[in-house]
Amino acid sequence: MTDAAATDTRAETQELQRIRLHLARSKDFPDGSARHGYEFVAPLDASGHIDAEAWKDVREACTVTRFWGNDTPESGYLVRRAGGVSGASWVFDYEQNASDDDETGYRFGDHAFAPGEYVSLRDEDGEMHTFVVFSVVPA
């Protein structure tokens, strides 16, 4: 990528955003749940997609907190790993030297993160859960 192209890409990227996800309606939670979800920080482009190139420069600031009812909140990082549908997957990584606790976003690279949109995550037990984007605010 040329320097000019890199500058253009960064210019299109908004500042870091704090994205809050709440559990969407499900069999166990017919009304959804604001007590079950995630809050994470990521660079988003102008269309609300995670900007993978910008993430490389700010990855240490891309944190996640998992809150799940009365469980103790877990903290980690938003990480991009090789593999997945489009060659890479976005993962919430809670222990850097272990992968058995990772939670993988389903096609996170394809989804716009905007209030009211839906995304899915596969938890550490392999279960898929759907979440609604509750808010997106500057971090």
N, C-alpha and C positions, 0 to 999 in steps of 0.2 A: 504494500500500500504506500502510495506517495505521501509526503508530508502534508500536501494540500488536501488529499483525500482523508487522511487521518484527522486533520483539523475540521473538515466538513462533517465527519462522522461525530466528533465530539461536540460540535456546535449544535447538532441535531439532538443530542442527548440532554435531557433535562437533568437537573441536579438529582442527587440521591433522594429516593422516595421511601417513605415508611408505609408499607402495605399491610393492612390488617385483614385477616381471613377469619370468618366465622363459619362454624359447621352448618351446612345447609340442611334442609328437611331430609329426614331419613326415617326408616322404620322405627329406630330407637328414639329419634328426636323429631316427632312430627311437625314441630314448630321451628326446627333448627335449634342452635344453641350459641349464644354469645360467650358462654363460659368454656367453649371448646374451640380451639383454633390456633392461629399463628400470627405473629407480627414479625415482619422481616424488612430489611433495608436492601434496596437494589437500584441500580441506575436504569431508568426507563427512557426509551426513545420517545419521539413526539407522538407516536401512535399508542404508547402505553406498553410496549413489549420490552422485556428485559434486554438491555443492550450488552451483548456478550463481549464486544471489544472494549467498551467502557468499564465493564466489570473487571477486566484484567488489571486495570490501573487502580481500582478501589476495592479489591476483593477483601481486604482486612476490615473494611467498614461495613461489609455486607453480612450483618448478623441476623440471627433468627432467635425468637423465643417461642417455644411451644407451651401453650397453656391448655390444660385438659381437666376441667372440673376441679376437684379438690387435690389433684396430683401436684407435686412440686413442679413449678415451671422448669423447663430445660432450655439451655442456651447453646447456640452453636453458630455455624456459618452457612451461608448460601454458597454452594460449590458447583462448578460445572465439571462433569465427568464424561469421559469418552464412553460411547455406547448409547443405545436408545434409538428411537424412531428416526431422528434426523442426524444421527452421528454423535450426539452429545445429550446428556440429561442434566437438568438442574436438580440438585440434591440438598436437603437440609442435613448437614453433617454435625453431629453432637460430640463425637470423639474422633480426633484427626487420625489416630492410628488404628481405628476399627471401622468396619463398614456394616456390621450387623445391626447397628442402631440408626442407620441412615434412613431418611424418608425421601422418596423420589416424587417430584412433581410430574404429573402426566401431561406431556407435551407443553410444559411451561413456556418453552421458546415460541410456541405458536399462539399463545393466549395474550390478549391485551388485558392488562391489570387496570381495571376501571371499576368504580363502585357499581354493584349490581351484576357484574359478570361472574361466571362460575368457573372454578378450576378444581382439579382432583389431585389428590396425593395418595401414594401408597405408603402406609405406615411401616414401622419396623417389623410388624408381624405379617406383612404382606396383604393387609386389608386395604381396599380402596375406599376413600372417603371423599365426598364432594363438599366444597366450601364456596361461599359467596364472598366476593371482594366487598368488604364492609367500608373500607376507607383507603384512600391514597393521599398522603400529605407529605410535604417536604420534610426530610429527615433532619 
